[in-house]
Amino acid sequence: MLSGGSVRALDANYNTANTLMPGCRLALIPTASNDPFDQGFCMGLVYGIIFNSDACIPTSVTRAQAVRAVVQYIDAQPARIHESFAKLADAAITATWPCKP
């Protein structure tokens, strides 16, 4: 039997920013223990995007700082909340830490 988190991960709409943002917000609260699956899923996605991004991210940037940048970027664009979380997160990382020409 699949756990609730696993069922959500298989849902076709699970990759939208609208669905993933609550877990990302909770991941920024050190004492939050609600929904650890969604928190970890968000952190993992952002961490993976960091490693595959064309951005120039300083080595001192923490996962929490990257998640915070993603949350701020997406929250500033509420009309795009239905879009792919991964695409928006990549745009956030690139906008936050652009490479100098």
N, C-alpha and C positions, 0 to 999 in steps of 0.2 A: 504494500500500500504506500502511496506517495504522501508525503507530508504536505501541509497547506502551502508551504513555501515552494515546494517542487511543483505543485499544481499551478501556482501563479507563474512560475518561470516558464511553463509550457504554453501559457496563454499568449496568443498572437499579438495582443495589445500591450503586453508587459514591457515592451521596449520603448514606450513613449515617455517623454519627460513628465507628463501628467501622472503617470503611474509610479515612476521611480523617485520623484522629488521628495515625497514624505520620508522615505528611507534615508535619503541624502541629508535632509534637514536633521533627522534624528542622529545621524552619524556625527554631526558637529556638536552634539550635546554629550559631554563626557559621562554623565550619569544616566543617560537614557538606556534603558534595557528593553524597551518595547520593540518588538519586531527585529531581532538581531539578523534575521535572514536578509531583510531589505536593506539594512544598514551595511552589512557585509557585501551584498550584491552591488550597491552603489560604489563603495570603496574599491571593490575589485574592478569594476568597469572603468572608473576614473584612473586607477593605477595602470590598467592595461592601455588606456588611451594615452597616458603620459609616455609610455614606452614606444608607442607607435606614432606619436605626433611629430609634425615638422616644426614644432615650437622649440625655442631655445630656453628650456627650463633649467634654472640653476640647480645644482646638485643639493643645495641646502633646502629646497622646497619640500615640505612634508606632505604626506597624503591628505592630512586634514586641510592644509592650505590649498591644495589643489581642489578638493571637494568644495571648500568655501568659495573659491573662484567660480566654479561651475554653478553652484547654487545662486550666487549673486548675479551671474550672467543670465541664467534662465529666468530668475525672478524679475529681472529688469525687462524681460520680453514676454509678458504673459500671453500675447497673441500667438506665440510659437509653442505653447505648452503641449500641443497635440503632436508635435514632431518627434522624430527619433532622438532619444536621450543621447545616444552615442555621437550623433552628428552635432548636436548642440554643445555637448561637453567638449568635443574636439575644437569647435569654434571658440569656446570659452578659454580653453588652455592656450590656443594660438593667439587670441586677443590679449590675454593676460601676460604672456611671455613671448612676444614676437621676436623673431631673429632680426638683428640689425643688418641692413643691406651692406 
